[in-house]
Amino acid sequence: MGAVPILLVGCGKMGGAMLAGWRERGVAASDVIVVEPAAALADAAARDHGVRAVATPGEVPAGFVPGTVVLAVKPQMMDAAIGAYRHHAEAGALMLSIAVGKTIAYFERHLGAGAAVVRSMPNTPAAVGRGITALTANGNVGTAQREAAEMLLSAVGETVWLEDEGLMDAVTAVSGGGPAYVFLLIETLAAAGVAAGLPAEVAVWLARSTVAGSGELARRSHESATTLRENVTSPGGTTLEALKVLMAEDGLQPLFDRAVAAATRRSRELAG
């Protein structure tokens, strides 16, 4: 069964980003129905993308048979929502979740052991088509459905498959939370600039543009991050002095090790 028709359950920031990506990729408006109880979000989906948006699953036309049900509701709302879509799973639809912490076993309990389930972890740069999404599937997902899941999520960025679902907690810590770490870097670099005497607005501009530009350079370059760093670092220069601090035994690496470990641990707790 192909990716379409698509039943999108939840059209918040991530669901809305995916919908925009699908439409830009040529998915027909008639091949998508959105279930979104928030009237403003439902109206925006219909207005901006021409799709049909309904408030409840009971309003989905009986003749609409989705190839994929994309579960884009918040994890804390999943228990209340999931039961209404079991019949689609039983009919063979791919069930594609982007809910943090909800395991494949969770969906098999609620949708049936035979459900074809793909669990994924996108991140917020999906809003500008530059996300990275990790996916993992259960044994009921066939090759065509894996391709369908990848197609739907590649509309908002890059994708990577994991064969071990247990790694999703680390993915959540690294790429799921990663944008927040980068934004914090902008904040702290700007604050350091202010401490060095720069006007606040100049420091923020410099920090933001430097991080954004460096990210784009890393994306386009075939060189490793290590090589790119070394290219900026002149022997005996100013950058080297800063890196001596950042790369010290008590510098950035152990700090990030602790941060990612803490986020991974919390992800496991939430899944438990």
C-alpha positions, -999 to 999 in steps of 0.1 A, spaced: 0 0 0 14 34 -9 17 65 14 -15 81 2 -42 87 10 -29 103 43 -48 108 75 -29 134 95 -39 133 132 -28 166 147 -17 197 127 4 216 152 39 228 144 53 195 133 21 182 117 17 215 99 53 214 87 49 179 73 16 189 56 33 219 39 62 196 28 38 170 13 19 196 -6 51 212 -20 62 177 -30 30 173 -51 7 153 -28 -28 162 -39 -51 181 -14 -77 154 -20 -53 128 -7 -51 143 27 -76 146 56 -65 164 88 -80 156 122 -75 186 144 -98 197 172 -82 232 175 -104 253 151 -76 278 143 -52 251 133 -78 232 113 -88 264 95 -52 272 87 -47 237 72 -77 240 50 -70 276 40 -33 273 34 -32 238 19 -66 232 5 -71 199 25 -102 188 43 -99 193 81 -122 179 106 -124 182 144 -129 146 153 -121 111 138 -158 105 136 -161 132 109 -137 114 86 -157 101 56 -163 64 58 -151 60 22 -117 75 30 -92 46 33 -58 59 43 -26 43 32 -9 60 61 -21 74 94 4 100 107 0 103 145 12 138 152 -5 145 185 14 153 217 25 122 237 3 131 267 -27 132 244 -20 99 226 -39 76 251 -71 95 244 -66 96 207 -52 63 196 -82 40 200 -101 58 172 -76 47 146 -73 10 154 -96 0 126 -72 17 101 -43 -4 114 -64 -35 111 -72 -26 75 -35 -25 67 -27 12 69 8 22 79 8 38 114 35 65 115 41 82 148 62 112 156 52 112 194 83 114 217 86 84 240 58 63 226 73 29 218 64 5 191 52 -19 219 28 9 230 12 11 196 10 -26 192 -9 -28 225 -34 -2 214 -36 -10 176 -31 -47 176 -1 -70 173 -5 -70 135 -3 -33 131 24 -19 108 41 7 130 69 32 122 82 52 151 100 84 142 118 113 159 119 145 138 132 178 151 121 214 149 142 225 118 116 205 99 96 238 100 120 251 74 126 219 56 159 212 72 150 186 99 166 153 105 143 124 114 153 90 127 129 61 120 125 26 132 99 0 123 83 -32 136 84 -65 117 50 -59 101 62 -30 80 70 -40 45 95 -25 20 68 -3 3 57 10 37 92 18 47 96 37 15 63 55 22 74 66 57 107 78 44 90 97 16 66 115 40 93 125 64 119 134 38 95 162 28 108 181 59 145 172 58 168 142 59 161 107 73 180 79 89 168 44 97 176 27 130 173 -11 133 175 -9 171 146 10 186 165 13 219 187 40 202 157 63 198 163 76 234 198 88 223 184 102 191 159 122 212 188 135 233 210 144 204 189 156 175 155 160 191 168 184 217 198 195 196 182 226 183 177 239 218 214 233 225 223 253 194 200 281 203 216 281 238 250 284 221 238 315 203 226 330 236 258 322 255 281 333 227 262 366 225 264 370 263 301 364 262 304 391 235 286 415 257 309 407 286 338 414 262 324 449 256 302 445 225 268 463 224 240 436 230 224 440 196 257 436 178 267 406 199 234 389 192 237 396 155 272 383 153 265 352 173 233 343 154 248 348 120 280 330 129 261 299 141 238 299 112 266 304 86 288 278 102 259 253 101 254 259 65 291 256 58 291 223 76 261 211 56 276 220 23 312 209 30 325 173 24 351 179 51 346 167 87 337 190 115 372 184 129 388 196 96 365 226 94 374 236 130 411 232 122 407 253 91 396 282 113 423 277 139 456 294 132 487 283 152 493 308 180 461 327 171 431 339 190 408 310 181 434 285 195 433 303 228 395 300 230 397 264 220 422 256 248 394 265 272 365 248 253 385 216 247 400 213 282 393 183 303 365 202 320 354 219 289 326 214 263 329 176 257 323 164 293 295 190 296 278 177 265 284 141 276 265 148 308 238 168 290 230 141 264 232 113 291 207 132 312 183 137 282 187 100 272 179 89 307 148 111 309 136 98 275 138 63 289 118 73 320 91 89 298 88 58 277 87 36 308 
